[in-house]
Amino acid sequence: MPDVACLNGEFGPLAEARVSANDRGFLFGDGVYEVVRTYNRTPFLLEAHLDRLERSLAAVKITPDWNRATLTGQIDQLLAQADYPESKLYIQVTRGVAPRLHSFPDASPTLYLSATRIAPPDPDRFTRGVTAIRTPDIRWARCDIKSLNLLPNVMAQQAAREVGAFEALFVDDDEQVWEGATSNVLVVMDGTLITPPLGKRLLAGVSRAHLLAAARADGIPVEERTVTLTELQQADEVLLSGTTIEVLPVREVAGIRIGNGRPGPMAAHLLNLFRPDGATATEAG
């Protein structure tokens, strides 16, 4: 079965989906998106993702001409057509198709969905951990909106790949670490799970919120506060969280070994807390 798409309610192979060159997502990055994964063919944390999608739409003043029931119906149909054991669901909404003018046009939003296969992850990432680099935080001032404007993230990820690292961590002029190019960041210090606070400097990760709630329910102390790069490098453990990576241990940041250079006990414990019952490890390929 080929990867499947749904564009403005029309279903078909992803390779055949076509968007106008005058779509404002193409011209301006004028839109927002979400990424949802499935476990055992069931979308994970879907309602939380759709809540965040609605917040992003409101923040950029895009008014959808469909409701949540319509969207969830299309999602169910899309996943059924793809019929993958595990899928990555992508949701994108742009302001629509209109002549290229900066001001908002009178246009209907473009709704695009796709379902692609999720392949098994490299188990080495969980058993050995991954590496990360630091990168200057050159992003815009509303990182809390999950917008299509990802060029700084793309550049950061490319810089990481060029040196063989998995992730790039955004560090501001005050040496505070906010998040990764594609993930939220957490550290473990003396048994406490610490992560930068919500605000305009980072995305309110759905996986982050789920992980923090699971940790608190398990009795793990949690702090949401700023973290400097030095603190992060001196932590017992450093973790990345995200929809497709779940919870990944980091063994090295900007050339500095974390702890003893191997994943710590909290990483494995939090990964078990994170996954729904019966889930298997998968990652977007």
NUMAR-164028 format. One line per 4 residues: number of its first residue (from 1); for each residue x, y, z of N, C-alpha, C, O, CB. Coordinates in pm, whole numbers. Each point is the difference from the previous one (the first is absolute). Glycine has a CB too. Layout:
NUMAR-164028
NUM> X/Y/Z/X/Y/Z/X/Y/Z/X/Y/Z/X/Y/Z | ...
end
This chain:
NUMAR-164028
1> 85/-120/0/-85/120/0/88/124/0/86/14/87/-270/-137/36 | 165/216/-219/80/123/0/-43/93/112/-110/-13/54/142/-9/-300 | 56/116/281/-37/103/97/-121/76/-53/-14/21/-120/253/0/202 | -327/19/10/-130/57/-37/-8/144/47/56/36/103/-163/-263/-90
5> 35/310/-90/-22/140/35/-148/32/-11/-77/-67/-69/307/128/-11 | -269/45/150/-134/57/-14/18/150/-12/48/65/94/-160/-253/41 | 75/244/-248/16/143/-26/-138/61/-20/-68/-27/-99/296/-9/-5 | -267/119/199/-132/64/-4/-112/-101/-21/-93/22/-77/201/184/-14
9> -96/-318/162/-105/-101/-3/12/-105/-108/-78/-94/-3/-62/264/98 | 238/-155/-184/18/-95/-110/114/-96/35/112/44/27/-197/126/-196 | 57/-301/168/99/-101/36/69/-55/-124/-60/-8/-107/-75/-50/310 | 263/20/-186/73/-60/-110/143/-27/41/39/31/113/-187/85/-277
13> 228/-175/73/141/-25/30/73/130/31/-23/102/-65/18/-304/-82 | 92/199/246/75/119/38/79/56/-117/10/122/-16/5/-210/249 | 43/1/-316/83/44/-111/-79/80/-104/58/71/-81/86/-270/118 | -276/187/-34/-83/70/-98/-67/124/56/-70/70/-74/32/-288/-35
17> 58/249/236/-62/119/60/65/126/-57/122/5/-14/-175/-133/226 | -26/228/-246/49/123/-61/-63/122/67/-121/4/24/154/-124/-243 | 51/219/249/-44/125/60/36/113/-95/104/-4/-65/-76/-88/301 | -115/193/-245/24/114/-88/130/73/37/36/9/117/-284/16/-147
21> 317/25/-71/119/82/25/-36/131/69/88/66/54/20/-167/-254 | -235/139/199/-45/119/70/-49/-31/141/-59/87/66/-2/12/-286 | 83/-219/267/-37/-29/138/93/76/93/122/1/-20/-209/-231/-44 | 31/294/164/80/86/88/97/-79/89/96/56/54/-285/107/-55
25> 164/-292/16/99/-82/68/127/-9/-80/110/3/56/-292/-131/50 | 170/117/-237/116/-4/-90/65/137/-13/122/11/1/-229/-198/-127 | 27/292/115/54/134/-25/57/65/126/104/66/-7/-269/-43/-176 | 99/-41/297/37/73/121/30/-88/121/42/51/104/-180/133/-190
29> 117/-315/76/1/-81/121/-115/38/91/9/-11/122/238/-12/-139 | -356/68/-44/-115/55/73/-93/-114/38/-102/-24/-65/119/245/-59 | 20/-291/231/-82/-112/43/60/-66/122/105/41/51/-180/-76/-285 | 6/-68/281/42/-73/120/-13/-149/-27/-59/-41/-100/-14/232/251
33> 129/-271/-60/-2/-145/-25/5/-77/131/24/56/107/87/-21/-327 | -135/-165/209/14/-94/111/53/-133/-54/-20/-33/-117/-169/145/245 | 257/-186/-43/44/-136/-31/-49/-90/111/25/25/118/181/57/-244 | -276/-187/88/-58/-96/94/50/-138/-37/11/-33/-118/-217/178/155
37> 235/-228/62/39/-137/-30/-110/-95/44/-89/38/76/333/22/-52 | -236/-183/-71/-93/-103/47/77/-107/75/119/-23/-25/-274/68/-169 | 87/-108/286/44/-123/63/-112/-101/-23/-116/26/31/260/94/146 | -108/-235/-233/-100/-104/-26/-118/57/-78/-117/-28/30/186/-91/181
41> -36/199/-313/-97/60/-94/-90/106/64/-96/44/-64/100/-259/-59 | 24/256/245/-82/100/68/79/129/18/110/-5/55/-237/-176/63 | 75/295/-163/72/127/19/25/26/148/-89/-16/83/-15/107/-292 | 226/-51/240/42/21/139/-12/147/36/56/86/-69/101/-283/54
45> -229/225/122/-18/137/50/-62/91/-107/33/118/-8/164/-151/159 | -288/-21/-231/-57/75/-111/-71/126/47/18/107/-58/-43/-320/-68 | -56/202/230/-76/117/45/92/112/45/-29/117/-25/-158/-267/93 | 297/117/-2/96/103/42/65/66/-122/23/121/0/20/-248/213
49> -14/48/-315/57/58/-123/-102/93/-68/37/107/-48/109/-311/19 | -272/163/26/-101/83/-65/-28/125/83/-29/106/-56/-73/-310/-47 | 112/194/235/-11/120/83/110/100/-36/-26/119/-14/-75/-256/200 | 223/87/-200/112/90/-34/-15/55/-141/33/116/-24/116/-245/179
53> -199/48/-248/-25/50/-134/-98/117/4/22/100/-67/20/-329/-27 | -147/217/172/-98/107/10/61/126/63/-32/111/-40/-151/-283/58 | 271/154/81/67/115/59/90/69/-102/3/123/-6/-10/-236/230 | 79/35/-303/87/59/-102/-81/74/-105/37/110/-41/130/-293/80
57> -278/123/-82/-86/65/-99/-52/133/53/-1/100/-72/-65/-325/-19 | 22/227/217/-50/123/58/110/105/11/-25/118/-22/-145/-250/149 | 292/88/-94/110/94/17/37/71/-130/40/116/2/44/-259/183 | -98/72/-298/35/62/-129/-125/47/-75/9/43/-115/195/-189/103
61> -320/138/77/-126/51/-53/-44/-69/-129/-44/63/-96/99/155/200 | -40/-351/-104/-58/-81/-107/-126/-65/55/4/-69/101/224/25/-208 | -341/68/40/-127/-57/43/-36/-117/-89/-31/20/-117/-46/204/203 | 81/-345/-34/-30/-117/-84/-146/-1/-42/-87/50/72/267/-178/44
65> -208/70/-232/-139/-13/-45/-46/-145/17/-90/-45/-71/122/233/-94 | 28/-260/260/-38/-134/38/6/-7/153/64/84/64/23/-186/-284 | -154/4/277/4/-16/145/83/-123/38/47/-73/-87/-274/184/106 | 244/-131/112/86/-109/43/-56/-136/-40/76/-90/-34/0/232/225
69> -207/-157/-187/-59/-128/-38/32/-34/-145/30/-115/-33/-214/152/199 | 178/63/-254/35/-22/-141/146/-41/-12/33/-93/-74/-206/261/3 | 260/-98/143/143/-29/-7/29/-141/53/74/-75/-64/-23/319/90 | -106/-280/88/27/-132/54/-56/-110/-89/57/-109/-9/-59/206/239
73> -110/-69/-297/-53/-96/-95/94/-23/-117/19/-113/-43/-248/182/108 | 289/38/-116/97/-13/-108/126/-73/47/57/-80/-75/-145/291/-26 | 129/-185/224/117/-69/55/-28/-150/8/84/-81/-40/-21/288/172 | -178/-244/-81/-34/-142/11/-1/-67/-137/50/-111/-17/-186/160/222
77> 79/20/-303/-7/-57/-135/139/-11/-60/32/-99/-66/-261/194/36 | 312/6/51/135/-1/-54/81/-116/57/65/-73/-74/-76/322/46 | 7/-266/160/77/-107/63/-52/-137/-42/77/-95/-14/-30/246/210 | -177/-162/-216/-56/-127/-46/46/-32/-141/28/-116/-32/-227/151/178
81> 209/67/-232/47/-23/-136/148/-36/-2/43/-87/-76/-216/246/-8 | 252/-92/167/143/-30/5/22/-140/56/81/-77/-52/-28/322/81 | -125/-277/79/3/-134/59/140/-45/38/35/-116/-18/-236/62/-115 | 281/146/184/132/-36/49/-10/-48/145/-86/48/74/194/119/-230
85> -24/-260/196/2/-38/142/25/120/90/-62/14/105/144/-241/-170 | 10/313/23/26/125/71/17/111/-104/64/-20/-103/45/-102/299 | -165/238/-168/0/110/-96/44/131/64/-11/19/121/-171/-133/-247 | 233/202/41/19/140/38/-104/81/-75/-2/2/-124/253/-33/167
89> -336/97/32/-106/82/-57/46/146/-1/38/54/104/-217/-215/-23 | 175/223/-198/39/141/-13/-125/80/-32/-78/-37/-88/313/-24/10 | -255/173/149/-114/89/-19/54/140/-27/79/51/80/-230/-192/71 | 110/203/-261/44/136/-31/-118/83/-46/-82/-44/-80/311/-41/18
93> -236/206/115/-104/95/-40/68/129/-41/78/57/77/-250/-161/79 | 144/152/-277/50/129/-45/-116/97/-17/-116/-40/4/312/-70/-118 | -162/237/95/-105/101/-14/-75/-15/-133/-106/60/-17/241/95/160 | -80/-233/-235/-72/-28/-123/70/53/-124/115/42/5/-321/-38/126
97> 134/-7/-241/52/38/-132/-49/140/-34/-120/28/5/126/-270/-81 | 88/330/42/-35/138/-34/118/66/-68/113/-47/15/-272/61/180 | 138/96/-273/112/74/-57/97/43/110/-40/21/115/-107/58/-303 | 274/-65/152/104/25/100/-5/144/51/54/91/-62/88/-265/-48
101> -207/192/225/-1/126/74/22/-33/146/-45/-104/49/-112/215/-216 | 227/-24/238/33/-31/138/-123/2/91/-8/-80/93/234/176/-133 | -320/-9/16/-118/7/87/-87/-123/-19/8/-69/-102/-2/320/91 | -91/-278/110/-84/-118/-4/-98/9/-118/-64/103/-18/85/-129/268
105> -33/-81/-328/-94/0/-112/-136/-54/44/-15/-52/111/206/23/-271 | -288/41/74/-128/-65/17/12/-136/-69/-26/-13/-119/-105/235/127 | 170/-323/70/28/-132/-58/-42/-108/98/-8/23/121/201/71/-253 | -220/-211/79/-31/-116/83/130/-70/38/85/-22/-86/-312/-6/-25
109> 244/-9/238/123/-68/41/20/-133/-75/-96/-67/-36/73/174/261 | 148/-141/-246/37/-128/-58/26/-98/113/80/27/89/19/85/-295 | -167/-227/203/19/-105/100/65/-120/-67/-56/-59/-93/-144/139/228 | 318/-114/-87/76/-110/-59/37/-101/107/52/37/106/39/117/-283
113> -119/-280/151/35/-109/90/79/-105/-78/-22/-19/-119/-185/60/260 | 300/-107/-73/67/-114/-60/29/-105/105/15/32/118/86/116/-292 | -95/-273/132/35/-111/87/115/-76/-63/-11/-48/-113/-226/30/202 | 347/7/-17/118/-71/-50/42/-106/101/-34/9/119/108/196/-247
117> -3/-302/81/41/-112/85/108/44/100/88/79/-33/-144/-241/-153 | 47/110/307/105/17/99/79/-130/7/-56/-107/20/-81/276/113 | 267/-156/-150/88/-117/0/60/-21/139/6/93/80/46/-56/-324 | -8/-159/274/65/-24/130/123/90/15/71/25/-97/-153/-263/96
121> 107/286/122/114/87/23/129/-78/9/0/-123/13/-149/283/104 | 257/-89/-123/130/-60/27/10/-21/152/4/98/74/104/14/-280 | -104/-236/253/4/-22/146/123/60/66/2/23/121/-130/-232/-157 | 231/235/-45/123/59/53/-27/137/63/71/41/92/60/-165/-266
125> -232/194/124/-30/133/55/-48/-9/144/27/90/80/-85/-11/-310 | -10/-185/264/-48/-16/136/107/-62/91/9/34/118/-242/-58/-207 | 315/-66/32/98/-70/84/129/79/17/65/-12/104/-163/-201/-181 | 136/294/-23/123/79/10/-27/147/22/87/72/50/22/-237/-196
129> -228/212/109/-29/142/7/43/70/-127/69/-57/-84/-44/49/331 | -66/134/-260/31/79/-119/85/120/41/18/27/119/-232/-101/-232 | 266/144/14/79/120/27/-74/123/-51/-86/-9/-89/301/-125/75 | -180/249/72/-63/127/-39/106/109/-5/101/-5/70/-321/-66/34
133> 196/169/-189/84/118/-6/-79/119/55/-121/-9/19/248/-83/-219 | -58/202/225/-67/125/34/-7/85/-126/85/-10/-89/-3/0/330 | -184/94/-248/-13/90/-113/-64/130/48/-84/-4/90/64/-190/-252 | 58/310/106/-62/126/43/-150/-2/-27/-46/-55/-100/262/177/55
137> -291/-61/135/-145/4/-16/-36/120/-87/-13/112/49/-23/-224/176 | 19/86/-355/-29/108/-96/-146/-2/-43/-36/63/-99/273/-73/19 | -322/-63/154/-140/-14/-39/-81/125/31/47/90/69/-28/-335/-30 | -142/250/-92/-86/114/26/-51/-5/144/27/-96/73/-94/104/-316
141> -5/94/283/-36/19/141/-126/-75/43/-46/18/113/155/202/-129 | -167/-303/-72/-122/-74/36/20/-149/-27/-72/-61/-79/-70/263/28 | 241/-258/118/28/-142/-17/-111/-88/57/-3/-121/-26/245/173/34 | -333/7/69/-112/-76/55/-105/-32/-105/-85/-86/23/126/196/196
145> -37/-45/-334/-91/-29/-110/67/-104/-90/113/19/-43/-217/215/53 | 34/-342/-39/57/-106/-84/-22/39/-146/-85/-57/-69/43/-122/247 | 120/276/-223/-18/55/-134/89/-72/-102/88/-77/36/-146/300/65 | 31/-194/-227/79/-60/-108/136/66/-17/81/-47/-80/-293/-11/-32
149> 240/166/185/124/74/-17/113/-68/76/33/38/113/-162/176/-142 | 189/-315/-33/96/-86/67/142/11/-55/82/-87/26/-269/-66/18 | 217/258/-119/133/11/-59/111/-3/106/99/-69/-21/-199/199/-166 | 88/-57/300/106/-12/101/16/-143/52/111/-45/26/-156/281/39
153> -66/-308/-50/6/-138/46/66/-89/-105/79/-89/33/-284/126/104 | 172/-13/-264/60/-76/-108/151/22/-3/77/-96/-13/-291/113/-120 | 256/107/145/143/32/-1/71/-63/120/112/-49/-12/-162/264/-109 | -16/-212/237/59/-59/120/15/-151/-15/104/-57/35/-203/241/103
157> -5/-250/-189/8/-144/-19/108/-37/-101/71/-99/19/-314/82/36 | 256/95/-160/104/-27/-99/139/14/62/90/-80/-27/-243/160/-155 | 170/23/266/129/17/68/31/-121/87/115/-44/7/-146/294/-9 | -71/-304/69/21/-119/82/38/-119/-87/93/-74/32/-257/161/136
161> 93/-106/-276/28/-115/-87/140/7/-59/66/-102/-16/-309/89/-39 | 289/133/24/132/14/-62/114/-43/91/109/-31/-48/-202/218/-85 | 68/-189/263/104/-45/94/-38/-134/64/62/-42/97/0/282/-52 | -164/-305/-100/-38/-132/48/-81/0/128/-12/-104/65/213/24/-172
165> -258/194/144/-82/8/121/-147/-24/-35/-41/14/-115/205/148/219 | -241/-199/-3/-142/-27/-20/-85/126/8/-95/15/-76/131/-242/169 | -2/318/-1/-84/116/26/86/125/20/117/-9/35/-291/-140/67 | 112/265/-124/61/130/29/-85/69/104/-122/9/-15/221/10/-218
169> -37/29/339/-71/67/109/14/151/-13/111/51/-14/-72/-250/164 | -151/270/-145/1/145/-12/43/62/134/-62/-24/104/-120/16/-281 | 289/88/172/55/64/119/1/150/-25/52/46/-102/92/-249/159 | -203/283/35/-10/143/-22/127/73/48/96/-64/42/-345/47/-18
173> 247/149/-32/118/79/36/35/-10/147/114/28/39/-171/128/-223 | -40/-196/268/25/-17/143/40/-143/34/2/-38/117/-165/220/-72 | 194/-262/-149/42/-140/18/-112/-88/55/26/-105/59/205/186/-21 | -357/-38/-58/-112/-83/41/-41/-91/-116/-6/43/-115/-73/135/276
177> 52/-304/-128/-43/-99/-98/-152/-4/0/-62/-11/106/274/-127/-76 | -272/147/-148/-146/4/-7/-60/-130/-52/-87/-58/65/102/303/-99 | 28/-290/-81/-51/-124/-56/90/-41/-115/92/73/-37/-329/-17/104 | 211/-174/-123/73/-44/-116/-69/44/-128/-112/50/3/198/-243/127
181> -19/173/-241/-58/36/-129/-127/-79/-28/-90/48/-68/319/7/-16 | -237/-178/138/-118/-84/-23/-51/-64/128/-80/-94/-6/164/50/-224 | -42/92/345/-35/-70/124/-1/97/118/56/110/-7/44/-321/-83 | -166/169/197/14/68/128/115/-63/78/38/-114/-26/-285/169/30
185> 303/21/91/118/-43/76/-35/-12/147/-70/85/56/223/27/-224 | -103/-217/231/-18/-22/143/133/-45/59/80/-65/-68/-326/6/38 | 269/92/156/121/-46/67/-40/-64/132/-104/31/58/245/149/-169 | -56/-268/159/-18/-66/128/114/43/91/117/-20/-32/-236/-179/-74
189> 83/258/221/98/42/99/-45/-50/137/-106/40/49/169/164/-186 | 17/-290/198/-31/-51/133/-141/-55/10/-70/24/99/231/140/-6 | -203/-236/-196/-131/-64/1/-115/88/-40/-113/-48/-8/202/-93/180 | -64/268/-199/-105/93/-42/4/19/-151/108/17/-58/-97/100/280
193> -126/-119/-285/-13/23/-143/-24/149/-23/-97/55/51/7/-290/-91 | 178/299/-35/-4/145/-19/-11/30/-150/67/-64/-82/70/102/293 | -222/58/-245/-16/38/-140/-32/147/-9/-64/54/90/-14/-285/-149 | 120/300/-48/-30/143/-14/-151/27/6/-79/-83/-44/288/110/-93
197> -248/89/191/-142/29/19/-70/38/-129/63/46/-96/-9/28/326 | -184/-94/-232/-80/40/-115/0/152/-15/14/73/98/-159/-279/-71 | 129/250/-149/0/141/-32/23/15/-149/-13/-97/-75/97/160/305 | -49/56/-272/15/26/-142/133/-49/-57/22/6/-121/-168/190/152
201> 236/-244/57/132/-42/-47/5/-147/-41/100/-44/-56/-4/215/205 | -201/-247/-123/2/-140/-39/-141/-50/-27/-99/60/43/306/-95/93 | -213/-75/-209/-128/-60/-34/-49/-84/118/77/-74/61/-16/72/-308 | -189/14/276/-60/-82/105/-21/-140/-55/-107/-33/-52/-8/233/157
205> 219/-282/-93/-4/-134/-59/-109/-86/62/-13/-6/122/256/25/-168 | -320/-85/-37/-101/-93/48/68/-117/72/-45/-44/105/-111/110/-293 | 265/-116/129/74/-108/65/62/47/131/4/-74/98/44/-27/-323 | 1/224/227/55/59/122/-104/0/111/29/-44/112/126/187/-249
209> -274/-94/108/-106/8/100/-39/-139/50/-19/-21/119/-64/231/-225 | 72/-304/13/-35/-137/37/108/-60/89/-31/-67/99/-96/39/-314 | 253/51/182/111/-55/78/5/61/139/20/-72/98/107/34/-309 | -145/169/222/3/65/131/-115/-49/87/19/-23/119/90/225/-221
213> -226/-218/43/-115/-50/77/26/-142/48/-33/-34/114/-121/182/-246 | 211/-231/46/29/-139/39/106/-4/110/-9/-82/92/-49/5/-323 | 158/165/221/104/4/103/-58/43/134/29/-62/103/143/115/-279 | -253/52/175/-61/47/125/-88/-109/63/2/-21/121/3/257/-209
217> -83/-305/3/-87/-106/51/82/-114/60/-49/-72/88/-122/133/-259 | 293/-78/124/88/-105/49/81/44/122/78/-78/55/-65/-11/-287 | -32/213/275/69/49/117/137/61/-26/75/26/93/-197/-196/28 | 154/193/-249/128/61/-35/-13/151/15/-91/58/-58/149/-248/-102
221> 31/256/235/-6/146/11/25/65/-136/89/-42/-74/-11/28/313 | -157/116/-272/10/70/-128/13/149/26/-73/57/82/-63/-236/-199 | 230/242/48/15/145/6/-3/55/-142/63/-55/-90/71/41/304 | -208/122/-233/-1/71/-128/68/135/24/-59/91/58/-155/-208/-138
225> 337/128/35/80/121/21/107/7/-107/25/-97/-71/-67/91/320 | 104/122/-262/105/16/-100/121/-87/37/28/-24/117/-107/259/-167 | 147/-279/-53/118/-86/16/112/57/-85/-19/23/-120/-125/-228/166 | 260/226/13/113/49/-77/72/-116/-66/-17/-116/38/43/311/118
229> 53/-162/-257/76/-104/-68/95/-70/96/17/-121/-6/-34/250/-209 | 80/-53/305/92/-61/96/-74/-97/91/49/-110/26/94/315/-34 | -261/-165/58/-79/-90/82/-34/-127/-76/11/-111/53/-105/307/70 | 53/-179/-247/-39/-115/-81/118/-95/-16/-16/-122/12/-153/263/-133
233> 287/-87/94/117/-85/-21/47/-68/129/70/-101/-5/-3/250/-183 | -105/-93/303/37/-59/128/-109/-88/59/15/-52/111/131/248/-72 | -257/-213/-110/-114/-78/50/35/-149/5/94/-46/-65/-252/217/-28 | 80/-243/172/16/-146/6/-44/-64/-131/63/-93/-50/-99/99/299
237> -74/45/-304/-51/-50/-128/-60/117/-78/-50/96/59/4/-325/40 | 51/220/-232/-67/93/-89/-89/-82/-93/43/-104/-52/150/274/64 | -315/-124/-31/-98/-73/-80/-63/91/-104/-11/121/20/-34/-273/174 | 4/92/-304/-79/68/-102/-136/-68/-7/-9/-122/11/217/187/-144
241> -314/14/116/-132/-58/-17/-63/55/-127/24/115/-39/-51/-140/289 | -55/-58/-314/-68/42/-122/-94/-109/-48/7/-114/45/188/258/-106 | -283/-107/-30/-104/-91/-46/58/-128/-57/-47/-109/34/-97/305/-81 | 242/-188/-39/51/-119/-66/123/-58/68/31/-118/-19/-122/206/-192
245> 162/-9/291/119/-53/67/-31/-51/140/83/-65/62/56/223/-193 | -259/-130/180/-41/-40/134/91/65/105/-5/122/18/-83/-342/-109 | 172/142/160/94/53/98/138/-56/-32/23/-121/8/-205/139/172 | 274/71/-217/133/-43/-40/105/52/97/-2/118/34/-71/-123/-274
249> 164/-82/286/111/48/84/108/64/-86/25/-41/-113/-73/-139/280 | 112/283/-111/109/71/-67/130/-29/76/7/23/121/-165/161/-205 | 258/-232/15/126/-35/68/105/110/-7/98/-2/74/-147/-234/-126 | 28/333/-39/101/106/-18/-67/125/-56/-81/-9/-92/262/-163/54
253> -146/288/94/-52/128/-49/118/94/-24/76/31/91/-295/-64/35 | 232/78/-250/105/95/-38/138/-48/45/82/77/50/-248/109/-34 | 190/-315/-35/131/-55/30/22/-39/145/107/-53/33/-27/187/-216 | -177/-109/270/13/-33/143/-83/-125/31/-119/-7/-31/155/252/89
257> 28/-343/1/-69/-123/37/-99/25/113/30/72/95/171/-206/-167 | -320/75/60/-102/11/104/14/-119/95/-3/-116/-43/-154/241/-115 | 171/-96/285/16/-107/98/119/-87/-33/111/49/-20/-356/-47/60 | 220/-133/-45/107/-93/-36/3/-32/-149/71/-91/-43/-88/-5/271
261> -61/172/-305/1/-20/-144/-91/-111/-48/5/-38/-117/223/122/119 | -311/-137/88/-95/-105/-37/-139/38/51/-12/73/98/196/-249/-90 | -291/127/-73/-135/31/47/-17/-41/146/45/-106/42/-132/75/-275 | 22/117/310/-21/-26/141/-131/-71/26/-77/-24/-94/212/222/146
265> -162/-232/72/-122/-76/34/-129/77/-24/-103/-60/-29/238/-61/196 | -132/254/-154/-122/77/-18/-50/-7/-144/-121/0/-24/194/153/209 | 19/-160/-280/-40/-3/-142/-89/-121/-29/-107/14/-58/321/104/-3 | -169/-235/102/-77/-121/-26/-132/2/77/-103/-43/-52/316/-83/13
269> -210/174/161/-122/4/82/-104/95/-62/-118/-34/-8/255/-17/214 | -92/168/-248/-93/96/-59/-53/-49/-134/-115/28/-34/237/157/151 | -41/-257/-193/-48/-54/-126/-113/-98/25/-99/-1/-73/326/30/-28 | -214/-112/204/-108/-93/33/-125/74/47/-112/-41/-31/282/-130/92
273> -152/279/14/-115/79/43/-66/70/-118/-122/18/-2/231/16/225 | -31/4/-320/-48/79/-113/-92/-81/-91/-106/48/-41/314/87/51 | -168/-258/-40/-73/-79/-99/-130/-54/57/-8/-37/117/224/-23/-224 | -320/54/22/-123/-64/46/21/-151/17/93/-57/-56/-229/236/-61
277> 50/-241/194/12/-144/23/-1/-77/-132/-83/26/-87/-29/1/310 | 205/-121/-235/6/-83/-119/70/61/-118/9/-62/-106/-214/-33/184 | 258/218/-62/66/66/-113/138/-59/-23/65/-49/93/-193/258/-47 | 171/-204/-170/135/-41/-37/77/122/-46/-59/101/-37/-21/-332/-27
281> 211/221/66/84/113/-39/0/16/-150/36/-92/-73/108/58/275 | -185/152/-247/8/35/-141/40/145/-14/-19/80/92/-155/-252/-150 | 229/203/-56/40/139/-23/-21/33/-146/10/-88/-87/159/78/274 | -198/136/-216/-22/39/-139/127/-23/-80/109/42/40/-280/128/31
285> 155/-236/-184/115/-23/-85/1/95/-116/90/-5/-83/-88/-232/149
end
